[in-house]
Amino acid sequence: MITNQKIDVGDAQYSRLSQTLSFTVAANVDAIKTIEDICGKTNMSMEEVAREMGKLLESALVINYTRGGARVKY
């Protein structure tokens, strides 16, 4: 089990026009190996790792959102 994952986020920018948040993600080698372990693959390209990290972020948002309850819309 890998326990030294480090993920840093920087350069956050929000576009009011498109209402999107973009930012840079930096992951150490242990975080990359963790992604490979989750996917059951070795020697993934960095593009594949980034794509899988994006999928994991998306699923984490959904899981945590439903755990806390849906936002009330008035």
N, C-alpha and C positions, 0 to 999 in steps of 0.2 A: 504494500500500500504506500502510495506517495503522499507525503504530508507537508511538503515545503512549497506548495503552489503559491506563486506571487502573481497577481494581476493588477496592473496599474492602469488608470484611466486618465486621459489628459486631452487638452485642446478641444474642449466642449464648445460647440456652437449651435445656437438655436436659430432656425430660419422662421420668422413670423409669416412669411409669404407661403411657404409650403408646410408650415407647422411640423417641422422635423428637427430632431436633435441628432447631431452627428458628433462623434468623438473618436479619439484614438485609443486603442487598447494595446497594452504591452503585456505579454505573458512570458514567464520564465520557462526553462526547459521542463521543469516538473509539471507545470500546468499543461504544457503540450503533451507530455507523456500521459497525463491523466485523461486528456481528450482521446488519445489513441486507445487507452484502456477501455474507456466508455464505449468507443466505437468497435472495439475488438479488432483493430487493425494496427499494423506497425508500418513505419516509414511513410506516413501520410504526407502529402505535399502541404506546404504552409497555407495554400488556398483552401484545401480541404479542412484543415484545422480551424481556420477562420470561419468557414461556413458552418462547421459543427458548433463552434462557440456561439455563433449567432443563433443557431437553433436552440441551444441550451439556454441562452439568455431569454429568448422568446418563451420557451416552456416554463422557465422560472417565474417570469412575469405572470403568466396565466395561473400557475399553481398558487403563487402568493396572493394574487388578486382574489381568487375565489376563496381562499382561506380567510381573508379579511372581510369579505363581503363585497358585493357590487356597489359601486358609487351611486348614490341616490341622485337622480336627475329630476330637476324641477321644471 
